[in-house]
Amino acid sequence: MKVLRTLTAMLREIFDETAFQRYCQREGVEPNRESYAHFLRDADAPEKPKVRCC
């Protein structure tokens, strides 16, 4: 059973299910189509360039 739980957790992470759950908790939103669309848009957004000093 432990192997099955580990495999399930790995697949959920690979397919962004756990990342989406963390996003919903962090943003305080209910999981639905609209919040998933926001999640995908945020995940695909390019990161801000890091500011270099000197």
Secondary structure, 3 states (H helix, E strand, C coil): CHHHHHHHHHHHHHCCHHHHHHHHHHHCCCCCHHHHHHHHHHHHCCCCCCCCCC
